[in-house]
Amino acid sequence: MPGSQELTPTILTPPVGGQNQFSVSTNYASQGEVIVTYRGIAGNQPGTYKNNLALWNGSLPNMTVQPLQIIAIESNNQPNSVPFEFAFEPTDYCLTYQVGKDISTMCAMTSFSFSVMARILRAMAFWRYTNVPVTPPAAVSIKILKITTDSVQVIYSTLPGYQPQRYGNWIGLWPGWAIPYGSPEPLGKAKINGDFSEGIVNIDHISLYSGLSYTLIYFMQGPETDEHRFSAASLLYFSV
């Protein structure tokens, strides 16, 4: 039998209108409301799969405390925008998008701030809204580090402070252009065996062939859960 040989992957572009990961952003509407725009991977049904939005005090989510408020996504449309009502104060906030009912499925975030303006405007009780560019990772993502004929080495990145092993995160590999919802068992898979928010994982004991396309998918819930296939957070199409 020939030994393992290194392959050169070609990253494939998602279908028109699709993307490899989730995204969320906010726009100012009024002192008590922001408009949240979200977009997910192809095939996701936000309302059916119990996606939700969570508001946190501070510019990053702190999962040792409860979020300030959670609202459910009711529509299956994506991209889409929804109003988020809250008694905002002149401080920093962040908002996370969950692909399931549990906070542990957070897969995208954005930061924003209601900061006090100049002294004269403070006297008039006006606040300034700022949509803060997110320097830390703004979404769960995956990249290929190395591919051979019998393994794939993947770099993964989750949100700041997130613990992927604790919450049962894993990555699966499928032949062809797969979507997580209703797909058969993967060709190979690997659990995330560390609680650092970023790391490297290997999917071993597989057979890859030149000329074929494949799909990598990152999941926020373990395969033993009933709703794990609905918890897909990021995917990557490639050929070798």
N, C-alpha and C positions, 0 to 999 in steps of 0.2 A: 504494500500500500504506500502511495506517495505521502510525504510529510506535509504538514500544514504550509500553505503558501499565502503570502500577503496579497490582498486585492486592493484595487483603487476604487473607492466609491465615487459615484456622481450623485450629488444631491438634486432631487427632483422638485420642481415647483408645484405647490398645491394647486388644485383646480381653481378656475376663475372665481374670485370672491372668497376663497378659502385662506386659511392661515395655519401655521404650525402650532400655535399656542393661544391662550386666552389673553384678552386685553381689556382694560377698564380705565375710564377717564371721567373727569367731572367738569362741569361748567356751572358757573354761578347763575342762579336764578333769582333768589331773594335772600334776605337775611335768615330766613327759616327754611331754606330749601336749596338743594343743588340738583342738577340734572346729571344722572349717571348714564354713560354710554358704555355698553359692553359688546364684546364680540368673541365667539368661541370657535372651536374647530368644527369642521364639516360633520353633519350628522347629529350634533348635540341638540337635545330638546330641553331647553332650560326649565320650562314649567313642569313638564312631565318628569324630569329627572331631579326635581326639587333643588335646583340651583338657587342660591341666595346671595345677598350682599350684606356685609357686616361693617359697621362704623366703629373705629377705635380712637381712643384718646391718645394723641401723640402721632409722630410721623411714621412710626413702624408698629406693626401689630405685636401685642404682648399676650401670648397665649396662656399665661398664668392667671390672667384676669378675664372677666367676661367682656365682650364687646358692648359698646354703649347702646347699640340698637342693631337689629337684624330685620331685613325685609325679604320676603320670598319673591322670586321671579315667577310671575304668573303666565307670561306669554312664552310660546315656543319660537318666536321670531328672533333671529339674530343675523346681522347686528340689530340692536334695539336700544332705546333710551327710556329710562324711567325716572320719575321724581323721587328724591330721598328727602323727607321732611324731618327736621330735628331742630331743637333750640340751640343752634350753634353759638359758641362763645368766641371771644377774640383769642384763639389759641390754634395749635396745630392738630390736624386729624389725618388719619389714613383710612382707606376703604378697601376691603378685600372682597374678591369674588370666590365663592365656593361652588364646586361642581356636585355637591351633595348637601344633605341637611346638616351635616356635622361641620364644625369650624375646622376640623382637621383636614378637610378637603380644599382648603384655600389654595388657589392656583394663580391668582393675579392680584395686583394691588396698585393703588395710586395714592399719592399724598397731596394734601391741600391745606390751606391755612386761611383763617380769618384773623388778620393782624390789624392792630390799631393804627390808623393813619396819623397824619401830622396833628399837632396839638389843636389846631383850630377845628379840624374835622372830628376829633375826639369830643370836643365840646358840643358838636352837633350830633353826636352819637352815631356817626357813620363808620362802617367797618370796610376794610379793603379785603377782597377775596383774592387769593393767589393760588393758582394751580401749580404746584411745585414739581419741577422735573425730577423724576425718581432716579437717583444715582445707583442705589442697590438694585439687584434683580427685580424687575417689575412683573415677572411671570415665570412659571415653571418652564424649563427648556431642556432640550437634550441635543448633544452633538456627538458625532462619531470621532473617536480618537484613532482607532485602528480596526481594520477588518482583515481576517484571514479566511481561508476556505472552511474553517471549523469554529470560528468565534467572532464576536463583535465586542469591541471595547467602547463603552459609552461614557461620556461626561454628562452629568446631570447637575442642574442648578434649581433649587427651590427658593421660596421666599425667605427673607432674613429671619433667623431664629427658629425656623421650622425644623422638626425632627423627623426625617423620613422613615427611619427604622421603627420608631415608636408607633407610627400610624400605619405601618404595613405597606409602604410604597413599594412598587415593583415596576419592572420594564419587560415588555413582551415583544417578540419579533414574529412577523407574519410574512409569508411570501405574497408578492403582488401588492396592489393598492388596497390595503385593508382599512376599515374603520372599526372602532372598538365595539360598536353597538351591534350585537348579533353575530360577530365573527366566530369562527371555529376556534378550537384550542390553538395556541401559538406554536410555532415551530420550536421556539425556545423562550425561556424567561429567566429572570434573575431578581431576587429580592434585594432591596437596598439594606445593606448590613452595617449601617452607621448612622449616627444622629447629627452629623455635620450637615449643614444646609446645602453643601456642594460636595461632589466626589466623583469617583470613577467606579463603574461596575462592569463585569464581564458576563456575556451570555455565551456559554461554552457548549460543546458537544452537539453542534449543529452542522449541517452541510449546506454551504452556499455555492452557487454556480454563476459563472460569468454569463452575462447576457440577460439575467433575470432582474426584476425589481423586487424590493422588499419594503416593509413598513415597521418602524419602531414606534411603540406607544408607551408613554409613562402614565401610570395609574396611581391615584392617591389612596386607594383602599385595597386591602389584601385580597387575593383570589378566593379566600375562604368566605368572604362576605357575599351576601346575595346581590348587592348592588354594585359590585366592584367594576363591572364593565361600564357603568354609567359615570365612573369617577375618572375617566381619561382626562389628563390635563395638558398633554403635549404629544405631538407625533412628528415623525420625520420619514419622508419618502426618499428612497435612494435606489440606485442600480449599481451593479458591479460588472 
